Amino acid sequence: MRLALVNHDGVICAVDGDCPHAGGPLGEGQPGSGCVLACPWHEAVFDVTSGAPLRGPARKPVRTYQVRVADGVVQVALPMEPTPAKRMDPTTHDRKGT
Ligand code: FES
């Protein structure tokens, strides 16, 4: 997972590091005036507070994350991903699970 952090006048915003258009590296993008970030590949522009695309070619929003700064450390709240169900290989296990 990659994140892009934008510091706008001391307010730090975190968005997905992969552009929703074609996966460009948003962390290498150019912050603009206001809370915006331009993708370096095709120059889509996003509002990093809402994730909304402000200029194409991206049409989908970029995912945003909650950020807080505690004792000078930037903390980003990442969503809990569901644990994939453990599957058994029926060719190597019998019904007793051995
Ligand atoms: S990959 Fe970001 S605008 Fe195309």
Backbone and ligand atoms as CSV (ligand in chain L), in Angstrom:
chain,resi,resn,atom,element,x,y,z
A,1,MET,N,N,0.842,-1.177,0.000
A,1,MET,CA,C,0.000,0.000,0.000
A,1,MET,C,C,0.886,1.239,0.000
A,2,ARG,N,N,0.554,2.169,-0.877
A,2,ARG,CA,C,1.273,3.440,-0.923
A,2,ARG,C,C,0.321,4.553,-0.520
A,3,LEU,N,N,0.885,5.537,0.162
A,3,LEU,CA,C,0.119,6.714,0.544
A,3,LEU,C,C,0.808,7.942,-0.012
A,4,ALA,N,N,0.032,8.975,-0.245
A,4,ALA,CA,C,0.581,10.285,-0.586
A,4,ALA,C,C,0.145,11.242,0.513
A,5,LEU,N,N,1.109,11.931,1.110
A,5,LEU,CA,C,0.813,12.909,2.155
A,5,LEU,C,C,1.020,14.303,1.588
A,6,VAL,N,N,0.080,15.179,1.877
A,6,VAL,CA,C,0.167,16.566,1.425
A,6,VAL,C,C,0.084,17.457,2.655
A,7,ASN,N,N,1.052,18.350,2.769
A,7,ASN,CA,C,1.061,19.308,3.864
A,7,ASN,C,C,0.654,20.661,3.302
A,8,HIS,N,N,-0.536,21.087,3.617
A,8,HIS,CA,C,-1.019,22.380,3.134
A,8,HIS,C,C,-1.160,23.314,4.322
A,9,ASP,N,N,-0.237,24.238,4.447
A,9,ASP,CA,C,-0.250,25.211,5.541
A,9,ASP,C,C,-0.342,24.528,6.900
A,10,GLY,N,N,0.376,23.429,7.057
A,10,GLY,CA,C,0.417,22.737,8.337
A,10,GLY,C,C,-0.672,21.700,8.537
A,11,VAL,N,N,-1.609,21.633,7.605
A,11,VAL,CA,C,-2.648,20.608,7.673
A,11,VAL,C,C,-2.224,19.473,6.752
A,12,ILE,N,N,-2.078,18.302,7.339
A,12,ILE,CA,C,-1.606,17.159,6.559
A,12,ILE,C,C,-2.794,16.295,6.155
A,13,CYS,N,N,-2.840,15.981,4.873
A,13,CYS,CA,C,-3.883,15.110,4.333
A,13,CYS,C,C,-3.205,13.874,3.753
A,14,ALA,N,N,-3.892,12.751,3.852
A,14,ALA,CA,C,-3.373,11.491,3.308
A,14,ALA,C,C,-4.365,10.928,2.303
A,15,VAL,N,N,-3.852,10.560,1.160
A,15,VAL,CA,C,-4.672,9.914,0.133
A,15,VAL,C,C,-3.936,8.666,-0.354
A,16,ASP,N,N,-4.677,7.843,-1.044
A,16,ASP,CA,C,-4.090,6.657,-1.651
A,16,ASP,C,C,-2.924,7.087,-2.543
A,17,GLY,N,N,-1.850,6.340,-2.527
A,17,GLY,CA,C,-0.695,6.697,-3.328
A,17,GLY,C,C,-0.818,6.323,-4.781
A,18,ASP,N,N,-1.839,5.538,-5.109
A,18,ASP,CA,C,-2.049,5.120,-6.497
A,18,ASP,C,C,-3.231,5.896,-7.079
A,19,CYS,N,N,-2.985,6.581,-8.156
A,19,CYS,CA,C,-4.025,7.374,-8.814
A,19,CYS,C,C,-5.146,6.448,-9.307
A,20,PRO,N,N,-6.407,6.836,-9.082
A,20,PRO,CA,C,-7.515,5.985,-9.534
A,20,PRO,C,C,-7.687,5.966,-11.056
A,21,HIS,N,N,-6.971,6.807,-11.773
A,21,HIS,CA,C,-7.078,6.791,-13.229
A,21,HIS,C,C,-6.326,5.597,-13.813
A,22,ALA,N,N,-5.021,5.543,-13.593
A,22,ALA,CA,C,-4.229,4.448,-14.162
A,22,ALA,C,C,-3.078,4.041,-13.234
A,23,GLY,N,N,-3.205,4.376,-11.959
A,23,GLY,CA,C,-2.209,3.903,-10.995
A,23,GLY,C,C,-0.958,4.751,-10.890
A,24,GLY,N,N,-0.997,5.952,-11.385
A,24,GLY,CA,C,0.175,6.832,-11.277
A,24,GLY,C,C,0.545,7.092,-9.824
A,25,PRO,N,N,1.824,7.418,-9.590
A,25,PRO,CA,C,2.316,7.602,-8.218
A,25,PRO,C,C,1.958,8.988,-7.673
A,26,LEU,N,N,0.840,9.083,-6.974
A,26,LEU,CA,C,0.398,10.388,-6.475
A,26,LEU,C,C,1.387,10.996,-5.490
A,27,GLY,N,N,2.169,10.166,-4.826
A,27,GLY,CA,C,3.176,10.687,-3.903
A,27,GLY,C,C,4.258,11.489,-4.605
A,28,GLU,N,N,4.363,11.322,-5.914
A,28,GLU,CA,C,5.329,12.086,-6.698
A,28,GLU,C,C,4.664,13.249,-7.410
A,29,GLY,N,N,3.368,13.470,-7.098
A,29,GLY,CA,C,2.624,14.534,-7.747
A,29,GLY,C,C,2.948,15.901,-7.190
A,30,GLN,N,N,2.420,16.904,-7.876
A,30,GLN,CA,C,2.660,18.288,-7.490
A,30,GLN,C,C,1.482,18.816,-6.692
A,31,PRO,N,N,1.746,19.257,-5.433
A,31,PRO,CA,C,0.674,19.930,-4.713
A,31,PRO,C,C,0.421,21.283,-5.361
A,32,GLY,N,N,-0.819,21.693,-5.385
A,32,GLY,CA,C,-1.155,22.992,-5.955
A,32,GLY,C,C,-1.637,23.932,-4.873
A,33,SER,N,N,-2.133,25.077,-5.293
A,33,SER,CA,C,-2.662,26.006,-4.301
A,33,SER,C,C,-3.952,25.415,-3.741
A,34,GLY,N,N,-4.128,25.575,-2.452
A,34,GLY,CA,C,-5.245,24.915,-1.808
A,34,GLY,C,C,-4.863,23.481,-1.513
A,35,CYS,N,N,-5.828,22.694,-1.195
A,35,CYS,CA,C,-5.571,21.295,-0.837
A,35,CYS,C,C,-5.723,20.414,-2.059
A,36,VAL,N,N,-4.898,20.624,-3.058
A,36,VAL,CA,C,-4.998,19.844,-4.282
A,36,VAL,C,C,-3.666,19.174,-4.584
A,37,LEU,N,N,-3.762,18.107,-5.345
A,37,LEU,CA,C,-2.588,17.337,-5.742
A,37,LEU,C,C,-2.783,16.902,-7.188
A,38,ALA,N,N,-1.751,17.109,-8.004
A,38,ALA,CA,C,-1.817,16.721,-9.415
A,38,ALA,C,C,-1.020,15.449,-9.628
A,39,CYS,N,N,-1.617,14.502,-10.327
A,39,CYS,CA,C,-0.936,13.255,-10.651
A,39,CYS,C,C,0.175,13.532,-11.672
A,40,PRO,N,N,1.358,12.949,-11.473
A,40,PRO,CA,C,2.459,13.223,-12.396
A,40,PRO,C,C,2.311,12.551,-13.762
A,41,TRP,N,N,1.432,11.576,-13.893
A,41,TRP,CA,C,1.341,10.874,-15.176
A,41,TRP,C,C,0.475,11.604,-16.199
A,42,HIS,N,N,-0.777,11.875,-15.861
A,42,HIS,CA,C,-1.683,12.502,-16.837
A,42,HIS,C,C,-2.308,13.781,-16.298
A,43,GLU,N,N,-1.783,14.238,-15.163
A,43,GLU,CA,C,-2.134,15.544,-14.595
A,43,GLU,C,C,-3.574,15.692,-14.127
A,44,ALA,N,N,-4.211,14.583,-13.766
A,44,ALA,CA,C,-5.500,14.712,-13.071
A,44,ALA,C,C,-5.231,15.433,-11.754
A,45,VAL,N,N,-6.189,16.233,-11.314
A,45,VAL,CA,C,-6.043,16.998,-10.071
A,45,VAL,C,C,-7.127,16.556,-9.100
A,46,PHE,N,N,-6.705,16.340,-7.856
A,46,PHE,CA,C,-7.624,15.878,-6.815
A,46,PHE,C,C,-7.655,16.862,-5.651
A,47,ASP,N,N,-8.829,17.005,-5.048
A,47,ASP,CA,C,-8.960,17.690,-3.769
A,47,ASP,C,C,-8.576,16.654,-2.709
A,48,VAL,N,N,-7.486,16.905,-1.996
A,48,VAL,CA,C,-6.996,15.873,-1.072
A,48,VAL,C,C,-7.790,15.826,0.234
A,49,THR,N,N,-8.675,16.793,0.461
A,49,THR,CA,C,-9.510,16.714,1.664
A,49,THR,C,C,-10.713,15.801,1.440
A,50,SER,N,N,-11.234,15.792,0.214
A,50,SER,CA,C,-12.402,14.956,-0.081
A,50,SER,C,C,-12.064,13.791,-0.996
A,51,GLY,N,N,-10.964,13.902,-1.729
A,51,GLY,CA,C,-10.590,12.899,-2.711
A,51,GLY,C,C,-11.210,13.143,-4.077
A,52,ALA,N,N,-12.061,14.136,-4.190
A,52,ALA,CA,C,-12.786,14.380,-5.444
A,52,ALA,C,C,-11.838,14.777,-6.573
A,53,PRO,N,N,-12.091,14.221,-7.764
A,53,PRO,CA,C,-11.303,14.671,-8.918
A,53,PRO,C,C,-11.795,16.058,-9.341
A,54,LEU,N,N,-10.858,16.982,-9.495
A,54,LEU,CA,C,-11.204,18.349,-9.914
A,54,LEU,C,C,-10.917,18.560,-11.387
A,55,ARG,N,N,-10.033,17.724,-11.927
A,55,ARG,CA,C,-9.703,17.801,-13.353
A,55,ARG,C,C,-9.355,16.403,-13.841
A,56,GLY,N,N,-9.845,16.033,-15.010
A,56,GLY,CA,C,-9.581,14.728,-15.581
A,56,GLY,C,C,-8.135,14.603,-16.030
A,57,PRO,N,N,-7.826,13.430,-16.493
A,57,PRO,CA,C,-8.743,12.396,-16.951
A,57,PRO,C,C,-9.357,11.525,-15.846
A,58,ALA,N,N,-8.925,11.621,-14.617
A,58,ALA,CA,C,-9.518,10.790,-13.562
A,58,ALA,C,C,-10.973,11.195,-13.349
A,59,ARG,N,N,-11.817,10.220,-13.212
A,59,ARG,CA,C,-13.237,10.472,-12.926
A,59,ARG,C,C,-13.623,9.971,-11.546
A,60,LYS,N,N,-12.858,9.009,-11.054
A,60,LYS,CA,C,-13.162,8.452,-9.731
A,60,LYS,C,C,-12.376,9.225,-8.677
A,61,PRO,N,N,-12.922,9.320,-7.460
A,61,PRO,CA,C,-12.178,9.989,-6.382
A,61,PRO,C,C,-11.035,9.106,-5.904
A,62,VAL,N,N,-10.034,9.775,-5.345
A,62,VAL,CA,C,-8.952,9.047,-4.700
A,62,VAL,C,C,-9.364,8.836,-3.245
A,63,ARG,N,N,-8.995,7.705,-2.701
A,63,ARG,CA,C,-9.370,7.391,-1.323
A,63,ARG,C,C,-8.606,8.288,-0.357
A,64,THR,N,N,-9.310,8.783,0.649
A,64,THR,CA,C,-8.683,9.635,1.664
A,64,THR,C,C,-8.634,8.885,2.992
A,65,TYR,N,N,-7.723,9.316,3.854
A,65,TYR,CA,C,-7.547,8.685,5.162
A,65,TYR,C,C,-7.465,9.758,6.231
A,66,GLN,N,N,-7.937,9.420,7.416
A,66,GLN,CA,C,-7.841,10.346,8.548
A,66,GLN,C,C,-6.391,10.433,9.003
A,67,VAL,N,N,-5.998,11.640,9.354
A,67,VAL,CA,C,-4.623,11.890,9.788
A,67,VAL,C,C,-4.657,12.647,11.109
A,68,ARG,N,N,-3.709,12.331,11.976
A,68,ARG,CA,C,-3.482,13.171,13.145
A,68,ARG,C,C,-1.983,13.219,13.388
A,69,VAL,N,N,-1.572,14.284,14.035
A,69,VAL,CA,C,-0.166,14.433,14.383
A,69,VAL,C,C,-0.081,14.399,15.903
A,70,ALA,N,N,0.676,13.448,16.423
A,70,ALA,CA,C,0.833,13.290,17.869
A,70,ALA,C,C,2.314,13.309,18.191
A,71,ASP,N,N,2.735,14.285,18.998
A,71,ASP,CA,C,4.144,14.426,19.380
A,71,ASP,C,C,5.049,14.493,18.149
A,72,GLY,N,N,4.596,15.163,17.124
A,72,GLY,CA,C,5.401,15.340,15.925
A,72,GLY,C,C,5.401,14.150,14.984
A,73,VAL,N,N,4.615,13.137,15.294
A,73,VAL,CA,C,4.546,11.950,14.441
A,73,VAL,C,C,3.220,11.947,13.697
A,74,VAL,N,N,3.302,11.811,12.373
A,74,VAL,CA,C,2.090,11.747,11.561
A,74,VAL,C,C,1.515,10.337,11.651
A,75,GLN,N,N,0.244,10.267,12.056
A,75,GLN,CA,C,-0.418,8.972,12.165
A,75,GLN,C,C,-1.586,8.941,11.187
A,76,VAL,N,N,-1.656,7.893,10.401
A,76,VAL,CA,C,-2.703,7.732,9.397
A,76,VAL,C,C,-3.558,6.533,9.787
A,77,ALA,N,N,-4.865,6.743,9.841
A,77,ALA,CA,C,-5.797,5.660,10.176
A,77,ALA,C,C,-6.068,4.843,8.927
A,78,LEU,N,N,-5.584,3.622,8.927
A,78,LEU,CA,C,-5.797,2.742,7.783
A,78,LEU,C,C,-6.961,1.809,8.081
A,79,PRO,N,N,-7.749,1.489,7.074
A,79,PRO,CA,C,-8.885,0.604,7.301
A,79,PRO,C,C,-8.409,-0.812,7.589
A,80,MET,N,N,-9.188,-1.489,8.392
A,80,MET,CA,C,-8.891,-2.896,8.668
A,80,MET,C,C,-9.335,-3.705,7.453
A,81,GLU,N,N,-8.427,-4.461,6.909
A,81,GLU,CA,C,-8.773,-5.317,5.770
A,81,GLU,C,C,-9.273,-6.654,6.312
A,82,PRO,N,N,-10.330,-7.199,5.726
A,82,PRO,CA,C,-10.801,-8.501,6.191
A,82,PRO,C,C,-9.750,-9.575,5.956
A,83,THR,N,N,-9.649,-10.470,6.914
A,83,THR,CA,C,-8.716,-11.576,6.780
A,83,THR,C,C,-9.297,-12.582,5.803
A,84,PRO,N,N,-8.536,-12.986,4.805
A,84,PRO,CA,C,-9.080,-13.962,3.852
A,84,PRO,C,C,-9.394,-15.282,4.553
A,85,ALA,N,N,-10.477,-15.884,4.121
A,85,ALA,CA,C,-10.875,-17.159,4.713
A,85,ALA,C,C,-9.803,-18.202,4.434
A,86,LYS,N,N,-9.517,-18.981,5.458
A,86,LYS,CA,C,-8.529,-20.032,5.302
A,86,LYS,C,C,-9.179,-21.189,4.569
A,87,ARG,N,N,-8.567,-21.601,3.522
A,87,ARG,CA,C,-9.123,-22.695,2.734
A,87,ARG,C,C,-8.228,-23.911,2.857
A,88,MET,N,N,-8.898,-25.042,2.853
A,88,MET,CA,C,-8.154,-26.290,2.936
A,88,MET,C,C,-8.102,-26.917,1.552
A,89,ASP,N,N,-7.007,-27.542,1.272
A,89,ASP,CA,C,-6.851,-28.256,0.007
A,89,ASP,C,C,-7.502,-29.621,0.163
A,90,PRO,N,N,-8.629,-29.886,-0.551
A,90,PRO,CA,C,-9.339,-31.157,-0.373
A,90,PRO,C,C,-8.515,-32.364,-0.793
A,91,THR,N,N,-7.490,-32.175,-1.557
A,91,THR,CA,C,-6.691,-33.325,-1.990
A,91,THR,C,C,-5.684,-33.752,-0.919
A,92,THR,N,N,-5.455,-32.891,0.063
A,92,THR,CA,C,-4.470,-33.235,1.100
A,92,THR,C,C,-5.078,-33.356,2.482
A,93,HIS,N,N,-6.408,-33.096,2.627
A,93,HIS,CA,C,-7.042,-33.159,3.940
A,93,HIS,C,C,-8.288,-34.035,3.861
A,94,ASP,N,N,-8.516,-34.847,4.881
A,94,ASP,CA,C,-9.747,-35.611,4.931
A,94,ASP,C,C,-10.778,-34.844,5.744
A,95,ARG,N,N,-11.968,-35.436,5.950
A,95,ARG,CA,C,-13.039,-34.735,6.652
A,95,ARG,C,C,-12.732,-34.451,8.118
A,96,LYS,N,N,-11.801,-35.149,8.688
A,96,LYS,CA,C,-11.453,-34.916,10.090
A,96,LYS,C,C,-10.498,-33.734,10.207
A,97,GLY,N,N,-10.079,-33.192,9.096
A,97,GLY,CA,C,-9.199,-32.052,9.117
A,97,GLY,C,C,-7.745,-32.412,9.358
A,98,THR,N,N,-7.416,-33.655,9.094
A,98,THR,CA,C,-6.012,-34.072,9.305
A,98,THR,C,C,-5.261,-34.076,8.005
L,1,FES,S1,S,-2.537,7.897,-13.784
L,1,FES,FE1,FE,-3.039,9.701,-12.715
L,1,FES,S2,S,-4.022,10.922,-14.174
L,1,FES,FE2,FE,-3.570,9.111,-15.206
